[in-house]
Amino acid sequence: MDLFLLSFATILTIIIYVFFKYFFAKPKEKIPPGTFGWPIIGETIQFFISLYYGMVHEFVQERTKKYNSHVFKTSLLGQKVVIFSGPAANKFIFTQGNKLIIGWRPKSVQKLFPSTSFVPIEHDTKRAHNVISYLLNSQNVERLISTMDNMSHLHLKNHWKGKNEVIVYDLVKLFTFSLSIRAFIGIEESDKILNLYEKFKIFTQGLLAVDINLPRTTFYKAMKAGNELRKQMKVIIKQRRAELSENPNLSKVDVLTQMINEQDKDGKYMTEVEIEDKVFGFIIGSYDTTATTITLTMKYLQQMPEFFNEIIQEQNEISMQMMPRKELCWNDIQKMRKTWRFVNEVLRNTPVVQGIFREAIEDFTYEDFYIPKGWKIYLSFGATQKNGEYFPNPTKFDPSRFEGNGQVPYTSVPFGGGHRMCPGKEFARILILVFLHHLLKNFRWEPKVPSEKILYPFFLLAIPTDGYPITLSAV
Ligand code: HEM
């Protein structure tokens, strides 16, 4: 009898368990399709090779087709990663607050920017936008354009005029760096700028290096350059604070003054380390990106005589209308529509930044897929920008795509979008247009290496392999 009761109880328990499991239990979460690839290595090699060759869009498009999904999983550098593409994904990622997803900083970046350990990433963006909008407000923007105008003119006069050959990327990078240093920390002396330039080059190389701080490693050299830069910044900050306390209305309109004066909602000022990190972030975010964009634009312009002539005509008309005024102003920049559409098409075709990394800080669902907390996210810009569904005949170079309100929202996003959109977008637009205006007014060029490739050597930014060497002729 006991045996009978025991068997009965066991069978009943099994039935109840099965019943609850299948009818009441939470359905199993559906994670995105895809593969984690080889143990530890995952799909790192395929991904980084395509990143290097500017082909991440192909890596993404192939898998999107294979899994029939704009979101799929993979594994990179031992991390579980979900890759997103398409305008809906762009919108989703850009418009998330910081509750589900935050920016992802590799360990090397965390060590090179010590304030990241105590300043939440979301504060960076808000402060960066506040600071830059000060440079661009209606009172200050004309002054900024005047600085860009004078510096472009001088740079071309000193480094391009009278030369038969130049390496564009090297020269333009020095120009955009000098301009950033002037606009962000008010330094004008060329020897000081050159000294900072050399140190920043070493510092920047550490950003994506393995964070091993042993002599002779890239990371060690970057840390050392970072410490030297910090020493110099401390002197500059001290000096500026003294100037400001003597004269609170000091007319130095630059990022540094604004950072020193900037208070958060509780009236707290930024610490010295925070100011240093933010200034470094601004400098690094600005000079390489704008130099690359100018170099790529020159390369495309030279290959497209029909657009080149249209743009020359636009710039000549602006020069005529300016007379007798010599310096460009805000209204002139607004008239450079064709030139800016051309630059937009350059950035769609060859995104300076191919995509962005984020991290899920909570579990969330997207299109019915469950993304667990801790997984990394990669949002591919290129896969959307080169998708025929949003840009018909995507390999064709066609600036008219950007006429009127032509493009679907969240399709071409070279500067990101939403609350973390690049704070330097407008600064970059003005700088690129001012420089191109002076360049086109004075020079024509031919490439010395017509078959030169564009690669992403540090997996970060697009760069012509030889720096775009050209032969120059004056107009
Ligand atoms: C053509 C030139 C440029 C391109 C293509 C570009 C692109 C981008 C992109 C894609 C991001 C990441 C956005 C995100 O994470 O959602 C970014 C961030 C950033 N950019 Fe730019 N950028 C350019 C120029 C500039 C300039 C001129 C400045 C400075 C004036 C600047 C300062 C920054 C900063 C500080 C961040 C980090 C913002 C944050 O962490 O929230 N950028 N940029």
Boltz pocket constraint, residues with backbone or C-beta under 6 A from the ligand:
constraints:
  - pocket:
      binder: B
      contacts: [[A, 103], [A, 121], [A, 124], [A, 125], [A, 128], [A, 132], [A, 278], [A, 281], [A, 282], [A, 283], [A, 285], [A, 286], [A, 287], [A, 289], [A, 290], [A, 293], [A, 352], [A, 353], [A, 356], [A, 357], [A, 413], [A, 414], [A, 415], [A, 416], [A, 417], [A, 419], [A, 420], [A, 421], [A, 422], [A, 423], [A, 424], [A, 425], [A, 427], [A, 428]]
      max_distance: 6.0
